[in-house]
Amino acid sequence: MSGQAVAPRMVAAFEHPAGSAARAVVGGAVGWRGVLLHIHIAEAASFEMEELAAARCVAGRGIEGDRYFLGTGTYSPKPDVREVTLIEQEALDALARNDPPLQAGPVVLRPEDHRRNLTVRGVPLNHLVGRRFAVGEVVLRGGRLNFPCRYLEELLGLELFLPLYNRSGLNCAIERGGVIRPGDPIELLGP
């Protein structure tokens, strides 16, 4: 990394019609408590993901050292918040079981393969669009759901589009920064 990075222009996904509607309605999944399993970043698009023992999250920017913090991610030019991206370990476990059977057989997708920053367990990501939640001391707001992309298929040489449909993770904005570590609890904060 050389030179001073310029913050990418981002539009909050929760300002999208679906996200703003979700913010205004009481609901979603409640009564859960999750945990952060893995943290990964990459310096630029297509670079190998690096696992971190701790990461500094900066409000309005992302995870220090990550491609979206630096503006060097594949989708950095797109006006959509990708300050932090999450995926459920349960979705990865389902792929490994071929559940549901949407591909020829089981697909093992390791945490360093899926290109999301945070791998979590026990967190209903699809219910967190427009919602605030804490990962340790950091406060995130769920933006739009991630959709699987052909780019990931090309990088990994695996058919993932259909198996990851509706369970490809969540894009989030950082409302309050801080340091996160694997093992940090994750809990809903409210609207």
DOBA-204988 format. One record per residue (C-alpha): y, x, z; residue in one letter. Coordinates in nm, 3 decimals, always signed. Layout:
<gupas>
GUPA        c2        c1        c3   code
GUPA         Y         X         Z      A
...
</gupas>
This chain:
<gupas>
GUPA        c2        c1        c3   code
GUPA    +0.000    +0.000    +0.000      M
GUPA    +0.324    +0.152    -0.103      S
GUPA    +0.680    +0.033    -0.098      G
GUPA    +0.829    -0.271    +0.068      Q
GUPA    +0.637    -0.593    +0.002      A
GUPA    +0.830    -0.899    -0.107      V
GUPA    +0.726    -1.224    +0.058      A
GUPA    +0.575    -1.460    -0.200      P
GUPA    +0.744    -1.796    -0.256      R
GUPA    +0.530    -2.065    -0.095      M
GUPA    +0.552    -2.440    -0.070      V
GUPA    +0.391    -2.596    +0.234      A
GUPA    +0.078    -2.778    +0.125      A
GUPA    +0.130    -3.034    +0.399      F
GUPA    +0.446    -3.138    +0.212      E
GUPA    +0.215    -3.249    -0.070      H
GUPA    +0.172    -3.630    -0.070      P
GUPA    -0.182    -3.610    +0.077      A
GUPA    -0.078    -3.369    +0.350      G
GUPA    +0.239    -3.554    +0.446      S
GUPA    +0.045    -3.882    +0.467      A
GUPA    -0.210    -3.717    +0.697      A
GUPA    +0.065    -3.584    +0.924      R
GUPA    +0.205    -3.933    +0.976      A
GUPA    -0.124    -4.099    +1.072      V
GUPA    -0.302    -4.068    +1.403      V
GUPA    -0.666    -3.983    +1.341      G
GUPA    -0.886    -3.707    +1.218      G
GUPA    -1.166    -3.552    +1.415      A
GUPA    -1.099    -3.503    +1.784      V
GUPA    -1.296    -3.377    +2.081      G
GUPA    -1.423    -3.061    +1.911      W
GUPA    -1.382    -2.699    +2.012      R
GUPA    -1.461    -2.419    +1.772      G
GUPA    -1.471    -2.043    +1.765      V
GUPA    -1.347    -1.769    +1.532      L
GUPA    -1.643    -1.567    +1.402      L
GUPA    -1.496    -1.325    +1.144      H
GUPA    -1.159    -1.205    +1.012      I
GUPA    -1.132    -1.061    +0.661      H
GUPA    -0.844    -0.939    +0.446      I
GUPA    -0.809    -0.773    +0.106      A
GUPA    -0.511    -0.567    -0.009      E
GUPA    -0.503    -0.719    -0.355      A
GUPA    -0.678    -0.963    -0.585      A
GUPA    -1.045    -0.870    -0.649      S
GUPA    -1.039    -0.595    -0.385      F
GUPA    -1.335    -0.589    -0.149      E
GUPA    -1.277    -0.785    +0.171      M
GUPA    -1.237    -0.575    +0.485      E
GUPA    -1.355    -0.708    +0.822      E
GUPA    -1.110    -0.670    +1.112      L
GUPA    -1.168    -0.660    +1.488      A
GUPA    -0.817    -0.803    +1.536      A
GUPA    -0.541    -0.925    +1.307      A
GUPA    -0.170    -0.988    +1.346      R
GUPA    -0.063    -1.322    +1.201      C
GUPA    +0.303    -1.353    +1.102      V
GUPA    +0.464    -1.697    +1.079      A
GUPA    +0.576    -1.778    +0.727      G
GUPA    +0.391    -1.479    +0.576      R
GUPA    +0.021    -1.446    +0.660      G
GUPA    -0.210    -1.183    +0.803      I
GUPA    -0.059    -0.834    +0.796      E
GUPA    -0.222    -0.629    +0.521      G
GUPA    -0.371    -0.927    +0.335      D
GUPA    -0.307    -0.991    -0.035      R
GUPA    -0.120    -1.317    +0.032      Y
GUPA    +0.100    -1.151    +0.295      F
GUPA    +0.175    -0.881    +0.035      L
GUPA    +0.208    -1.122    -0.260      G
GUPA    -0.076    -0.950    -0.452      T
GUPA    -0.337    -1.228    -0.440      G
GUPA    -0.475    -1.401    -0.748      T
GUPA    -0.292    -1.721    -0.656      Y
GUPA    +0.022    -1.560    -0.508      S
GUPA    +0.237    -1.683    -0.800      P
GUPA    +0.129    -2.042    -0.729      K
GUPA    +0.365    -2.231    -0.493      P
GUPA    +0.112    -2.327    -0.226      D
GUPA    +0.076    -2.197    +0.127      V
GUPA    -0.210    -1.953    +0.162      R
GUPA    -0.088    -1.770    +0.468      E
GUPA    -0.436    -1.801    +0.622      V
GUPA    -0.751    -1.946    +0.468      T
GUPA    -1.052    -2.067    +0.664      L
GUPA    -1.411    -2.164    +0.588      I
GUPA    -1.682    -2.315    +0.808      E
GUPA    -1.992    -2.112    +0.892      Q
GUPA    -2.179    -2.443    +0.875      E
GUPA    -2.099    -2.464    +0.500      A
GUPA    -2.238    -2.113    +0.450      L
GUPA    -2.551    -2.205    +0.649      D
GUPA    -2.599    -2.513    +0.430      A
GUPA    -2.578    -2.302    +0.113      L
GUPA    -2.844    -2.069    +0.252      A
GUPA    -3.069    -2.373    +0.313      R
GUPA    -2.989    -2.517    -0.032      N
GUPA    -2.858    -2.826    +0.144      D
GUPA    -2.788    -3.039    -0.046      P
GUPA    -2.991    -2.899    -0.336      P
GUPA    -2.703    -2.851    -0.578      L
GUPA    -2.822    -2.520    -0.719      Q
GUPA    -3.151    -2.366    -0.827      A
GUPA    -3.223    -2.241    -0.475      G
GUPA    -3.067    -2.105    -0.158      P
GUPA    -2.746    -1.903    -0.195      V
GUPA    -2.659    -1.645    +0.070      V
GUPA    -2.282    -1.612    +0.087      L
GUPA    -2.183    -1.357    +0.351      R
GUPA    -1.849    -1.382    +0.534      P
GUPA    -1.712    -1.088    +0.333      E
GUPA    -1.806    -1.264    +0.007      D
GUPA    -1.633    -1.602    +0.026      H
GUPA    -1.276    -1.461    +0.004      R
GUPA    -1.142    -1.667    +0.296      R
GUPA    -0.964    -1.491    +0.582      N
GUPA    -1.131    -1.663    +0.875      L
GUPA    -1.491    -1.776    +0.917      T
GUPA    -1.515    -2.038    +1.192      V
GUPA    -1.785    -2.240    +1.366      R
GUPA    -1.751    -2.590    +1.510      G
GUPA    -1.420    -2.665    +1.334      V
GUPA    -1.402    -2.975    +1.108      P
GUPA    -1.170    -2.820    +0.849      L
GUPA    -1.164    -3.120    +0.615      N
GUPA    -1.011    -3.323    +0.899      H
GUPA    -0.731    -3.074    +0.966      L
GUPA    -0.508    -3.138    +0.665      V
GUPA    -0.159    -3.180    +0.810      G
GUPA    -0.280    -3.111    +1.166      R
GUPA    -0.178    -2.836    +1.409      R
GUPA    -0.446    -2.630    +1.579      F
GUPA    -0.470    -2.307    +1.774      A
GUPA    -0.680    -2.002    +1.698      V
GUPA    -0.642    -1.804    +2.018      G
GUPA    -0.266    -1.759    +2.064      E
GUPA    -0.182    -1.838    +1.701      V
GUPA    -0.081    -2.188    +1.591      V
GUPA    -0.177    -2.298    +1.239      L
GUPA    -0.102    -2.614    +1.042      R
GUPA    -0.365    -2.727    +0.794      G
GUPA    -0.236    -2.751    +0.440      G
GUPA    -0.447    -2.854    +0.145      R
GUPA    -0.820    -2.818    +0.118      L
GUPA    -0.941    -2.527    -0.089      N
GUPA    -1.136    -2.601    -0.401      F
GUPA    -1.408    -2.374    -0.531      P
GUPA    -1.302    -2.174    -0.832      C
GUPA    -1.462    -2.006    -1.128      R
GUPA    -1.286    -1.685    -1.023      Y
GUPA    -1.517    -1.657    -0.719      L
GUPA    -1.819    -1.725    -0.938      E
GUPA    -1.712    -1.444    -1.173      E
GUPA    -1.652    -1.198    -0.886      L
GUPA    -1.990    -1.264    -0.722      L
GUPA    -2.203    -1.357    -1.022      G
GUPA    -2.320    -1.670    -0.840      L
GUPA    -2.294    -2.038    -0.929      E
GUPA    -2.082    -2.169    -0.643      L
GUPA    -1.851    -2.433    -0.787      F
GUPA    -2.070    -2.737    -0.721      L
GUPA    -2.233    -2.613    -0.397      P
GUPA    -1.889    -2.543    -0.243      L
GUPA    -1.723    -2.861    -0.367      Y
GUPA    -1.557    -3.043    -0.071      N
GUPA    -1.654    -2.760    +0.168      R
GUPA    -1.465    -2.462    +0.033      S
GUPA    -1.224    -2.426    +0.323      G
GUPA    -0.865    -2.494    +0.419      L
GUPA    -0.532    -2.329    +0.337      N
GUPA    -0.300    -2.304    +0.638      C
GUPA    +0.053    -2.212    +0.734      A
GUPA    +0.119    -2.004    +1.044      I
GUPA    +0.357    -2.188    +1.277      E
GUPA    +0.337    -1.938    +1.565      R
GUPA    +0.223    -1.585    +1.504      G
GUPA    +0.028    -1.349    +1.723      G
GUPA    -0.295    -1.152    +1.735      V
GUPA    -0.636    -1.311    +1.678      I
GUPA    -0.983    -1.171    +1.742      R
GUPA    -1.339    -1.284    +1.674      P
GUPA    -1.450    -1.497    +1.969      G
GUPA    -1.110    -1.665    +2.007      D
GUPA    -1.138    -2.040    +2.077      P
GUPA    -1.008    -2.289    +1.822      I
GUPA    -0.876    -2.629    +1.929      E
GUPA    -0.673    -2.919    +1.799      L
GUPA    -0.311    -2.936    +1.917      L
GUPA    -0.201    -3.265    +1.762      G
GUPA    +0.036    -3.377    +1.490      P
</gupas>
